[in-house]
Amino acid sequence: MSRPSSEILLVPRGEAGHFLPAALGWMGKPVTVTAEPGEARHALCLPVLDFVRLGFPEANGRLDLLTPGDVENLRSGRAALLLDLSNEGPGLHAPTFEALHRNLAGLGIPRDRVVLVSQNRMLRLDYERLFGEGLRFWTFEFFPLQVALWLDAEAGPRLFPQAPLDRIGYAPFARTAGPARFLCQNAALRWHRVLLFRWFQLKGLDRDGLISFHGIGADNPKAGGIDVFHRPPEIEAAFGPIFADIETWIPRHAQRIDPDQGTDMVLTLDTQAYADCDLTVISETDFFEPGVERITEKSLKAAATGLPFVMVGAPRAVARLSELGFHTFEGLIDHAYDPIADPIARLPQVFRAVERSWADCKADRPAWHRRAREQAEANLAHAHSGLLRQLDRVMVAPLVARLARFAETGAIVP
């Protein structure tokens, strides 16, 4: 007996990186994961793993993971192809999409049967600006959702060993004795993190901060992303004085304030470090990357602790936290940098926000706590009981609705 056409069928291909089916299963959504969909409409889930693999000549840009039957179903409209990149949020890389287009054309798969699922809200706009209509783009953020499940008071213990914010009876601003402190954690090497680390030193703020910076040594598994001694011309032109004498101050060994978790850092939260601090400078993944609008789990974990924050991230990162239900400490911290699209213009405004916020906190720490406490406690409560529901409303449920529409009608909507 065949399944009803309205049932959402997800058909995984490939062995690893099926983030989307896992997340929908965790959320208890009405989907069926099967290797044999029969005659019903179904969505083929192809793990991308990392963005550039779509352009690799090996495995035909991952498309060789599809079976001949899959290809025929895509040609006929019985199937949709979901390229699962919900673990990342890259900007547009034209050669990758040109290679994907060629590979799809070689198999006779129409572009409008293919959906790229990623964290980046800007990707569709940039794609259509360059290529016009073609692929579909949906937004889904796997790791932020995973962290929201981990933080949630009800869902977390069922899926993960411990609820992170209950480990030490965590509360923001619990420490009142001793000097004021701010927190800034940096792992994978990025240009904005190098600049931020050195700026702290040049301003003397490193004496006030709990600052991690994993540097360029072999003990940082994510040190290979950039070559700090060969800087992009636009970054060098704008920030050359900060980079001066880099060979003398760039750490060759990881400077850690938290336990070494290797590359598995998503479900880790150093609650003691947050408990010891009064402000956090969130060092996000993206800053200089063009065409990216997203936040990662880093921001959600920091916001969940309740500390006031300055965001060193992509444009509208603060706005995104607000959309997810967090207070952003307006009136306490100037987030005027947040909508600035140009990273060269945005970074000095971020530095100014850090400097002003830290001066206010350090000058009168009890007053800082009083002004921040209501929003801080609301953010902690939201992480426990509201964030997961909000992500369900604004991200998970709309994606399930698109899948349901495809199952019922065959239409793949943007």
MOQUI-V326196 format. One record per residue. N is the residue number from 1. RES is the residue in one small letter. OMEGA is omega in radians with two decimals (NA if undefined). D_LAST is the distance of its C-alpha to the last C-alpha in Angstrom with 2 decimals. Layout:
# MOQUI-V326196
n=(N,N)
res=(RES,RES)
omega=(OMEGA,OMEGA)
d_last=(D_LAST,D_LAST)
This chain:
# MOQUI-V326196
n=(1,2,3,4,5,6,7,8,9,10,11,12,13,14,15,16,17,18,19,20,21,22,23,24,25,26,27,28,29,30,31,32,33,34,35,36,37,38,39,40,41,42,43,44,45,46,47,48,49,50,51,52,53,54,55,56,57,58,59,60,61,62,63,64,65,66,67,68,69,70,71,72,73,74,75,76,77,78,79,80,81,82,83,84,85,86,87,88,89,90,91,92,93,94,95,96,97,98,99,100,101,102,103,104,105,106,107,108,109,110,111,112,113,114,115,116,117,118,119,120,121,122,123,124,125,126,127,128,129,130,131,132,133,134,135,136,137,138,139,140,141,142,143,144,145,146,147,148,149,150,151,152,153,154,155,156,157,158,159,160,161,162,163,164,165,166,167,168,169,170,171,172,173,174,175,176,177,178,179,180,181,182,183,184,185,186,187,188,189,190,191,192,193,194,195,196,197,198,199,200,201,202,203,204,205,206,207,208,209,210,211,212,213,214,215,216,217,218,219,220,221,222,223,224,225,226,227,228,229,230,231,232,233,234,235,236,237,238,239,240,241,242,243,244,245,246,247,248,249,250,251,252,253,254,255,256,257,258,259,260,261,262,263,264,265,266,267,268,269,270,271,272,273,274,275,276,277,278,279,280,281,282,283,284,285,286,287,288,289,290,291,292,293,294,295,296,297,298,299,300,301,302,303,304,305,306,307,308,309,310,311,312,313,314,315,316,317,318,319,320,321,322,323,324,325,326,327,328,329,330,331,332,333,334,335,336,337,338,339,340,341,342,343,344,345,346,347,348,349,350,351,352,353,354,355,356,357,358,359,360,361,362,363,364,365,366,367,368,369,370,371,372,373,374,375,376,377,378,379,380,381,382,383,384,385,386,387,388,389,390,391,392,393,394,395,396,397,398,399,400,401,402,403,404,405,406,407,408,409,410,411,412,413,414)
res=(m,s,r,p,s,s,e,i,l,l,v,p,r,g,e,a,g,h,f,l,p,a,a,l,g,w,m,g,k,p,v,t,v,t,a,e,p,g,e,a,r,h,a,l,c,l,p,v,l,d,f,v,r,l,g,f,p,e,a,n,g,r,l,d,l,l,t,p,g,d,v,e,n,l,r,s,g,r,a,a,l,l,l,d,l,s,n,e,g,p,g,l,h,a,p,t,f,e,a,l,h,r,n,l,a,g,l,g,i,p,r,d,r,v,v,l,v,s,q,n,r,m,l,r,l,d,y,e,r,l,f,g,e,g,l,r,f,w,t,f,e,f,f,p,l,q,v,a,l,w,l,d,a,e,a,g,p,r,l,f,p,q,a,p,l,d,r,i,g,y,a,p,f,a,r,t,a,g,p,a,r,f,l,c,q,n,a,a,l,r,w,h,r,v,l,l,f,r,w,f,q,l,k,g,l,d,r,d,g,l,i,s,f,h,g,i,g,a,d,n,p,k,a,g,g,i,d,v,f,h,r,p,p,e,i,e,a,a,f,g,p,i,f,a,d,i,e,t,w,i,p,r,h,a,q,r,i,d,p,d,q,g,t,d,m,v,l,t,l,d,t,q,a,y,a,d,c,d,l,t,v,i,s,e,t,d,f,f,e,p,g,v,e,r,i,t,e,k,s,l,k,a,a,a,t,g,l,p,f,v,m,v,g,a,p,r,a,v,a,r,l,s,e,l,g,f,h,t,f,e,g,l,i,d,h,a,y,d,p,i,a,d,p,i,a,r,l,p,q,v,f,r,a,v,e,r,s,w,a,d,c,k,a,d,r,p,a,w,h,r,r,a,r,e,q,a,e,a,n,l,a,h,a,h,s,g,l,l,r,q,l,d,r,v,m,v,a,p,l,v,a,r,l,a,r,f,a,e,t,g,a,i,v,p)
omega=(-3.08,3.12,3.06,-3.05,-3.08,3.13,3.13,-3.12,3.06,-3.06,-3.10,2.99,-3.04,-2.95,-3.00,3.04,3.10,-3.07,-3.05,3.10,3.12,-3.10,3.14,3.06,3.09,-3.09,3.10,-3.10,-3.04,3.11,3.07,3.10,-3.06,3.06,-3.06,-3.06,-3.10,-3.08,-3.06,3.00,-3.08,3.11,3.06,-3.11,-3.10,-3.12,3.11,3.13,2.96,-2.87,-2.96,-3.14,3.10,3.14,-3.12,3.00,3.11,3.11,3.07,-3.13,-3.13,-3.06,3.07,3.04,3.08,3.07,3.05,3.09,3.07,-3.12,3.13,3.12,3.07,3.11,-3.05,-3.10,3.11,-3.10,2.91,3.14,3.07,3.02,-2.97,3.05,-3.09,3.04,-3.08,3.13,-3.06,2.95,-3.10,3.02,-2.97,-3.13,3.11,-3.13,3.08,3.09,3.11,3.11,3.14,-3.11,3.09,-3.14,3.13,3.11,-3.13,3.14,3.12,-3.13,-3.08,3.00,-3.01,3.11,3.00,-3.13,3.14,3.14,-2.97,-3.13,-3.06,-2.97,-3.13,-3.10,-3.14,3.10,-3.10,3.08,-3.09,-2.99,-3.03,-3.13,3.14,3.12,2.99,-3.13,3.03,3.14,3.04,-3.03,-3.01,-3.04,2.99,3.10,3.12,3.12,3.09,3.06,3.13,-3.11,-3.01,-3.05,-3.10,-3.03,-3.00,-3.08,3.13,-3.04,-3.02,-3.01,-3.09,2.96,-2.89,-3.05,3.10,-2.98,-3.12,-3.05,-2.97,2.97,3.10,3.07,3.13,-3.12,3.14,3.12,3.11,-3.07,3.01,-3.13,2.93,-3.07,3.04,-3.08,-3.10,-3.14,-3.13,-3.05,3.07,-3.10,-3.10,3.13,3.05,-3.14,-3.13,3.13,-3.12,3.10,3.05,-3.13,-3.09,3.13,-3.09,-3.12,3.12,3.10,-3.09,-2.98,2.85,-2.97,2.99,3.06,-2.95,2.93,-2.98,-3.11,-3.12,3.13,2.99,-3.11,3.14,-3.13,-3.01,-3.07,-3.14,3.02,-3.01,-3.12,3.09,-2.97,3.06,-3.05,-3.09,3.10,3.10,-3.12,-3.08,-2.97,-3.11,-3.14,3.12,-3.13,-3.01,3.11,-3.04,-3.11,-3.11,-3.03,-3.13,-3.10,3.04,3.07,-3.09,3.04,-2.98,2.94,-3.10,-3.13,3.12,3.12,-3.10,3.12,-3.12,-3.02,-3.06,-3.10,2.98,3.14,-3.11,-3.06,-3.14,3.13,3.10,3.13,-3.12,-2.99,-3.07,-3.11,3.03,3.03,-3.04,3.13,-3.05,3.13,-3.00,2.96,-3.11,-3.11,-3.13,3.01,3.13,2.99,3.12,2.85,3.08,3.13,3.13,-3.12,-3.13,3.13,3.14,3.13,-3.11,-3.14,3.07,-3.13,2.94,-3.02,2.85,-3.04,3.01,-3.01,-3.12,3.06,3.10,3.08,3.09,3.10,3.13,3.07,3.10,3.12,3.13,3.00,3.13,2.94,-3.06,3.02,2.99,-3.05,3.07,-3.13,3.14,3.14,-3.13,3.12,-2.89,-3.10,-3.06,-3.05,-3.07,-3.09,3.12,3.09,-3.05,-3.01,3.09,3.10,3.03,3.10,-3.13,3.13,3.10,-3.07,-3.13,-3.12,-3.11,3.08,3.12,-3.11,-3.07,-3.11,-3.11,-3.06,3.10,3.11,3.07,3.11,-3.12,-3.09,-3.07,-2.88,-3.07,3.11,3.14,-3.12,3.09,3.13,3.09,3.12,3.13,3.11,-3.13,-2.92,-3.10,-3.02,-3.10,3.11,3.14,3.08,3.09,-3.11,-2.96,-3.07,-3.00,-3.10,3.09,3.11,3.10,3.11,3.09,3.10,3.14,3.12,3.08,-3.13,-3.06,-2.97,-3.05,-3.12,3.06,-3.04,3.10,NA)
d_last=(32.15,28.46,25.84,24.06,20.80,19.04,20.05,17.49,19.03,18.42,20.52,21.54,22.90,25.08,27.33,26.09,23.08,21.20,20.08,17.14,19.32,22.15,20.37,19.13,22.70,24.24,22.36,23.62,20.37,20.82,19.89,22.31,22.73,24.65,25.73,26.42,23.77,25.98,24.59,21.71,18.04,17.18,15.04,17.08,17.14,18.52,19.85,19.57,22.23,22.27,20.17,22.78,23.40,20.56,22.96,26.16,28.21,29.33,27.61,25.58,23.16,22.95,21.98,25.57,24.79,23.21,25.81,26.59,25.47,22.05,21.72,22.89,20.48,17.52,19.17,19.76,16.35,17.96,16.14,12.91,13.66,12.62,14.27,15.49,16.20,15.96,19.60,19.11,17.35,18.54,18.05,17.34,20.16,20.21,22.72,20.71,17.71,20.32,21.94,18.83,18.25,21.94,21.94,19.12,20.97,24.20,23.04,21.48,18.01,15.36,12.82,9.96,11.29,10.86,8.68,10.47,10.89,13.04,14.61,14.06,11.89,13.10,12.19,9.05,11.31,14.25,12.84,11.82,15.19,17.00,15.51,13.48,10.69,10.63,9.17,5.70,6.19,6.71,9.86,12.94,16.53,19.04,22.29,21.87,21.21,24.21,26.34,25.38,26.56,29.65,30.45,29.99,33.45,32.66,30.10,31.53,34.90,33.46,31.33,33.26,37.02,37.37,35.70,36.03,37.03,39.81,41.69,44.18,43.68,41.52,41.58,40.81,43.92,46.26,48.38,50.52,53.36,53.33,51.53,48.05,45.46,41.89,39.64,37.53,36.32,35.32,34.93,32.87,34.21,32.16,33.53,32.96,34.78,37.72,37.97,37.71,40.39,42.75,42.18,43.26,46.38,47.22,46.93,48.92,46.17,46.28,49.42,47.49,44.43,43.55,41.71,40.49,39.89,39.84,40.94,41.30,43.59,43.30,42.87,39.36,37.12,34.40,36.78,35.68,32.52,34.47,38.00,39.48,42.29,40.11,37.80,35.17,37.02,34.89,35.35,39.02,39.61,38.19,39.59,42.43,45.08,43.25,43.13,46.83,48.98,46.02,48.14,50.43,47.99,44.92,45.41,46.21,45.97,43.31,44.26,43.05,43.29,41.66,42.36,41.24,38.26,37.56,33.89,32.97,32.47,29.41,31.39,34.34,35.36,38.75,39.53,43.05,41.91,39.80,42.74,44.99,42.91,42.23,39.24,36.58,35.10,31.74,31.36,27.70,26.37,24.78,26.69,27.34,24.15,22.22,18.55,18.32,17.49,18.21,21.23,22.70,25.04,27.87,26.95,26.48,29.85,31.58,30.26,31.22,34.82,35.15,36.63,35.86,33.81,33.10,29.89,30.17,26.53,23.46,22.84,21.87,22.84,25.24,22.77,20.46,23.53,24.19,20.76,21.58,24.85,27.39,30.06,30.28,33.98,33.72,37.34,38.42,36.23,35.03,31.37,31.42,30.27,26.84,24.92,26.79,24.48,27.41,28.70,32.14,32.42,30.81,33.14,36.39,34.92,34.01,37.60,38.94,37.03,38.42,41.90,42.04,40.66,43.02,45.97,45.39,45.13,48.15,50.28,50.05,48.37,49.36,47.92,44.67,44.46,45.25,42.61,39.91,40.88,39.09,35.65,36.52,37.42,34.39,32.11,34.09,33.82,30.06,29.71,31.84,30.34,27.24,24.91,23.77,23.02,21.06,18.88,18.43,17.39,14.98,13.53,14.73,14.52,10.87,10.09,12.82,11.58,8.39,11.12,13.45,11.52,11.33,15.00,16.00,14.48,13.14,9.77,6.77,3.83,0.00)
